[in-house]
Amino acid sequence: MNQFLKVALIQQRNSNNLDHNLSKSIQNIQQAASQGAQLIVLQELYRSLYFPQIEDVSFFDLAETIPGPSTEILGHLAQELRVIIVASLFEKRASGLYHNSTVVLDKDGSIAGKYRKMHIPDDPGFYEKFYFTPGDLGFEPIDTSIGRLGVLICWDQWFPEAARLMAMKGAEILIYPTAIGWSYDDSPQEKIRQKDAWMMVQQSHAIANSIPVISCNRVGYEVDHSGQTSGIIFWGNSFIAGPQGEILAHASEDQEAVLMVKLDLQRSENVRRIWPFLRDRRIDYYHDLLKLYRD
Amino acid sequence: MNQFLKVALIQQRNSNNLDHNLSKSIQNIQQAASQGAQLIVLQELYRSLYFPQIEDVSFFDLAETIPGPSTEILGHLAQELRVIIVASLFEKRASGLYHNSTVVLDKDGSIAGKYRKMHIPDDPGFYEKFYFTPGDLGFEPIDTSIGRLGVLICWDQWFPEAARLMAMKGAEILIYPTAIGWSYDDSPQEKIRQKDAWMMVQQSHAIANSIPVISCNRVGYEVDHSGQTSGIIFWGNSFIAGPQGEILAHASEDQEAVLMVKLDLQRSENVRRIWPFLRDRRIDYYHDLLKLYRD
């Protein structure tokens, strides 16, 4: 890996027009690449609306195989532009077996690897347990021509265990495609608490592991056609943080954005020398982490 | 545990006059109790200067047994004021065997329990591995008349594993007595990054576990008499955060302070219902957390 790496993320407002979403993503990838981006991250389920807002069997039609249409299109684009593309999509593994997955396309157009979301949320408006089987690939970073990437997805971001396992296997950057937003019913104070918590917990993974974090969220309001909830206001706020959790770039809460940062990867080594956390983990007393609860 | 709990922390500037430090702590405890505090937290090594700034065998004279002088004095005070006191001190366990420990005095004056710092730092100006044997009591919360306390100490705050293990054993509050500061040589930007990282990583333990955090730091400059470094500017910034990591009270970087907050412990239950992280931990893929590195 070189010392400097130009990374970009694309914060996008999606519609129910899949082709329109895709062409917007392609346009943004081209723009980022033209400005020198070497690694480009798309948001969770980049191709569609956030369909898990309701449980509807017809939405399984949105799923695709890996390899499949997205890896075909984005693979060609990656090869043409000589960039790495990180794309989160709805994976159809078999009839009746689906995952929330992220695929990494290397700059030769090949599939460098994929990650299947390990922690699956389920709460009103986010019915992911209906659609996605929890991943069975574990917490394995993906090797690419520009380094080892710790790709995780959305709900994973609340679990320090996931980030730690990636870092312990040499991940040089943590990457979170995500789709998180507010309910209309949340108070202004609750909205701030949720958004701040979401940023801080990911920044803390940078801090605890001394590596940068890229978090790419969608933006904009998506209606709940079932009428059960008042829909989700995806809160944007995508960001790129350095290895002390410091914010290097930060998108707004309501606009589309292409964020770009030139990361200095040498800083991770330097920070680990002044804050040598890996040196001091008490693995002789961590065994209960393998339980659900210590009762 | 009642729904509401009034907690306080005492951010103090210490001198090399042990009796003066103690009487200031007592005065502050009395003040906090008079304002209704039920739980009062002192900073790390409350009785002395931060002596691990240099390695000097004579400083072992500062150590005391548990029970010993501090538990005697603070136990009586706790009983008199009917409060819980959390006090971090230099524990002499045997000749040649010392710990960085925190003792919890219950409001009947008894020792509710003690915690021995598990993660021990060592970097220039913080030579703790010279003085303190890493704890052998594990990550066990301490039961008191007002609830179960997850007491940890300073360097522990950088390890999500420690907070998680406390929460998984029912800790209702995380408590960090601490002693952290800047070097004179740090740039203004580096100072901000370090202080922000220190706050965020602890706030993230609140977030990931949906419980409040109390972090009590010392304040003020302490000289390095060896001349090896330019001393430490302890950065204060003690704080109390709620179960979404939100700051409820926050001390300055250069003044002594008694911070007090009325915690609503019902909020932890409520937050765990909207963000049920404990439900979804992937313990079937966490086994490598028991390694130092996955190589």
Interface residues (C-beta under 8 A of the other chain):
Chain A: M118 H119 I120 P121 D123 P134 G138 F139 W155 W158 F159 P160 E161 A162 R164 L165 M168 K169 G170 I192 R193 Q194 D196 A197 M200 V201 Q203 S204 I207 A208 G242 Q244 G245 E246 I274 W275 P276 F277 L278 D280 R281 R282 I283 Y285 Y286 H287 D288 L289 L290 K291 L292 Y293 R294 D295
Chain B: M118 H119 I120 P121 D123 P134 G138 F139 W155 W158 F159 P160 E161 A162 R164 L165 M168 K169 G170 I192 R193 Q194 D196 A197 M200 V201 Q203 S204 I207 A208 G242 Q244 G245 E246 I274 W275 P276 F277 L278 D280 R281 R282 I283 Y285 Y286 H287 D288 L289 L290 K291 L292 Y293 R294 D295
